[in-house]
Amino acid sequence: MESLYPIDQGRAFATEPEADYLRRVRPLLPAFPDEVLVEWFLRHGVHAHEYAWLGYRGFSFAREVWVTRRILEHVKSWPEEDDPLDGYAESFLAEESIRSGWLGSYMTREGTWPTPPVVLDNRVGFQTPSGTRLGQPFNLLEGHRRAGYLRALARSSKSAVQEQHALWIVTADPEEVMAFRPLNDLAD
């Protein structure tokens, strides 16, 4: 997994140049779109390990456009009883500093997110290694803050939300989930 971390992972924000990161990591996960590698693993490298048990090598991606209502009704976080998306939505609505930050102001102005979140098609019902069910029918892998802010925009009468939003939909190969090997095997 360390192979996916930005070289300067010890800092609060990654400073490894995007082009260098992609050149280094793309051979490990050739099916991953560049946008996903950058948004998920470069910018949020500390979280790269959280879903590694799903077998990243077995992922396939499709960029889809969904209507707001479908996203709100079908994209879940886990564990669902402790859903962080509502917390992000409440903070967005309550705190001007969040709405005026770069992401909050972008989403308020545009009515959508700057980059598509990454969502696992989980109609098969994957569970974590400890047995916790992932969100169904679709589980949010990356983009929790953006998804929470979208919830807030949809609830607010003060902001216009776009009717449609892009998402990266991931399909995981069940055989890769069962035969998980650390990515470091590829780097040797």
N, C-alpha and C positions, 0 to 999 in steps of 0.2 A: 504493500500500500504506500510505502514511503515514496515510491516512484511517481505517484500522482501529486504529491505535495509540492507546492511551489518551493523553490530552492531556499527562499528566505522565510519559510513558514513560521519562524519564531516571532515575527513582527505582527502587529495588530492587523495590518493590511499587506497583502502580497505586493511586492515591488518587482518581481521577476517580469521582464518584458513579455508581453503577450506572444509575440512571434517566437521568442526563445522557448517559452513554455510549450507552445503548440508543436514546435519542431521536436522537442524532447518527449512529449507525452503522446502525440498522435500515433506513433508506431505501437504503443501499448494497447490503445483502444481505437483501432481504425474505423469502427462503425459509428463512433461518436461524432456528431456534428461539432465543428469548431466552436460555435456559439455556446454549446452545452459544456464543452471542456472548459472554456473560459469562465462562464458564469458560475458553474457549479464547483469545479475543482480548483481553478486558479483563484477566483475571488473568495471562495468558501472552502479552502483546502482542508481546514480542520475538520470538516464534515465529510470528507471523501470516504472515510471508512464506514460510515453509518449504514450504508446499504450494500457494502461489498459482498455480503453473504448472498445477495441475489445473483451474483456472477455477472459482473459487468461485461465480460467478453460475449455473453449471450444476449446482450441488449440489441434491439433494433429500434430505430427512431422514425417517426413520421411527424412532420409539422402539420398541424391541423388548426382550423379555425372553428371555434365553438361560440354559441350564443351565451350571453352572461348567465341566463337562468340555468342552462345545462351545467356550467361550471359550478355555480353555487349549490346546485342540488346533487351533483355526482362526484365532485372532486373532494376527497376527505383527507384529513391528516390522521396520524395515529399517535398515541391511542386516542380514539374518538372521544372518550369521556374527558380527556384533558386536552382538548383541541386548542392549539396556540393561535389559530386563525382569528377566533373571536377576540382574543386579547389584543392582537394587532389592530383589528377593526375598531375596538373600543378606544385604544390609544390614538388612533388616527382621528377619530371623531372628537375626542376630548382635548387633544393637545395641539395647539397652534404650531409649536416648534416641529412637530412631526409633519404636519401638512405643509409647512414652509421649507422643509428639508428637500434635498434634490429629488428623492423618489416621490415624496408626497406631493411636491409641487408639479412634478412631471405628470403623475397620475391624475391629479385634480385638473390640470390644464388639458391633457389629452384624453382622459376618460378610459385609459387602458394602461398597460405596463410597457416599459421600454424594451424588455426582452421576455420571451415566452418562458413561463415556468416549465419544469420538467415533471411529467405526470405518468405514473405507472398504470397501465391497464391491468387491473387486479380483479377481473371478473372470475379468475380461477381461484382466488382466495389465498394468496400467499400469507404466511405467518413469519414473524421474526424467529430466530433460533430459540428464543425463550418461550415461544408459543403465542405471543401477542398477535392478534389479527391486524393486518394492515388495513387502511381505509378501503372501503368498497363502494361502488364498483371501480373507482379510480383513486389511487393514493398519490398524494403530492410528495414528490421526492425533493424538489428544490423550488424555492420561490414562495416560502411561507409568508414573508412580509408583503410581497406583492399581492398574493391571494387574499390576505387579510385586509389590505387596503381596498381591493376590489369589493369585498363584502361591505366595507364602510361606504364606498361610493354608491353602491347599489341601494343601501339603506337611507342615504342622505338625499333630502330634497333640494339641497343647495348645490349639488354637483351633478353634472351630466356624465353618465357612464356610456361608453360605446356599446353598441348592441353585440358586437363580436370581438373576440380576442384570440390571438395565436397561442398555441400550446405545443410543447414537444411531448408527444405521446410515445411512451416506451413500452415495448413488449419484451418481457424477459423469457428466456428459454428455460423451461422447467428442468431440463437435464443439466444445464449449467448451474442452476440453483442447488441441485443435489450434489453436483461434482465440483463444488467451489474449491478453487486453488488460489492462493495469494497471487496478486499481480506481480509480486517480486520474482516469481518463477520465470516471468518473461524477460526480466531485466538481466538475468544471469548470463 
